[in-house]
Amino acid sequence: MGEKIKLFKIRRHHDRQKYGIAAHSTKELLKKCRATFQVPLDGCRVCLYEDGTEVTEDYFQRLPNNTELVLLPKGQSWHGYVSDIESLLSMSDEHSRSLIEAAQNLLVAEKAPKRRRLLQDFIANLSENTDAECREDDEAWFEGIDSRFKTKSAYLKYSCESRIRGYQKEVEDSVSKLNTQKLQTEYRKVVDVMINQLKQAKYNGCYFDRQGKECNHLCTQEGWFSCQGAFDTDKCLSLHSINPYGNRESRILFSTWNLDHRIEKKRAIIPALIEAVKNRNGREVNCNYFYRLLFTIDNLKLVHIACHKKTIHNLTCDAKRMYVKIKSKGKKQSTKT
């Protein structure tokens, strides 16, 4: 054989054990693989581990020593690193526990910060107890949470309600921006109507409640939330997602996600509401319109902290929708919302 011998690291499809095999050609390599792995040669082929490229005789000569290869029996395929990822994703819970132990052992000895971070995230994701709902089934998740909360859904529903109540307080406190008692009284009447709507909707806490049936929750039945992207985009380009129901760390990290107002609360909605009260001139303020802008997903987007733009949004309220349209006397009122 005139060709130079080359050494390869080769393993079978979805097998972690690698073997060093030296050969002058693809044909010789396949013959040695048959002996090493005890597989029939008919239909077998070898491909690059990294991307699944099949190794032909011509390509063989261009490969450097110690290239990682995969042996594929007839009918099997390999898509590079993606195939390993798919294998991990399809692991059963039993295998996941073994994988966690192996990753923890690697983490103890690992010194490189980047690899440590990857291992830590990997262990955290595999350790999630997503299906557990009650405190007694996942006590670690409830660490630091008041004992009155017995389920994960109840706590996350409360956390959403707390955010909405915070918005409500900002709206209520803005009454001080009106300089006459009469205008302040009119403003409070409008705000009281919206507060009654909030109470009926239970402060829209169902947005974070995976068991909620009262309204459209923002998560899957398993509790996965997806970032909806910045105020000026239709989707999250980074595909951020999180499941705060999975473990305590994810629950804490989820608290950094924002329910962001597309039309800004402080810069646009509250000033527009104040002006609507000031310039009412006998008209009825469209409470439902402002309620939906301030407190519902009509105007709220769930956003990962990295996608939350704190710049001025330059979006305004619709002046045509600030008041209820009143028809001629004796006819019913209609509200454009």
HELIX and SHEET records of a PDB file:
HELIX    1   1 THR A   26  PHE A   37  1                                  12    
HELIX    2   2 GLU A   57  PHE A   60  1                                   4    
HELIX    3   3 TYR A   81  LEU A   89  1                                   9    
HELIX    4   4 ASP A   93  ALA A  109  1                                  17    
HELIX    5   5 PRO A  113  LEU A  126  1                                  14    
HELIX    6   6 ARG A  135  ASP A  137  5                                   3    
HELIX    7   7 LYS A  152  ASP A  173  1                                  22    
HELIX    8   8 SER A  174  LYS A  177  5                                   4    
HELIX    9   9 GLN A  181  GLN A  200  1                                  20    
HELIX   10  10 LYS A  202  PHE A  208  5                                   7    
HELIX   11  11 ARG A  248  PHE A  254  1                                   7    
HELIX   12  12 LYS A  265  ILE A  269  3                                   5    
HELIX   13  13 ILE A  270  LYS A  278  1                                   9    
HELIX   14  14 CYS A  287  PHE A  295  1                                   9    
HELIX   15  15 ILE A  305  CYS A  307  5                                   3    
HELIX   16  16 ALA A  319  ARG A  321  5                                   3    
SHEET    1   A 4 TYR A  19  ALA A  23  0                                        
SHEET    2   A 4 LYS A   6  ARG A  12 -1                                        
SHEET    3   A 4 THR A  67  LEU A  72  1                                        
SHEET    4   A 4 ARG A  45  LEU A  48 -1                                        
SHEET    1   B 2 PHE A 225  SER A 226  0                                        
SHEET    2   B 2 SER A 241  ILE A 242 -1                                        
SHEET    1   C 2 ASN A 258  HIS A 261  0                                        
SHEET    2   C 2 LEU A 300  VAL A 303 -1                                        
END                                                                             
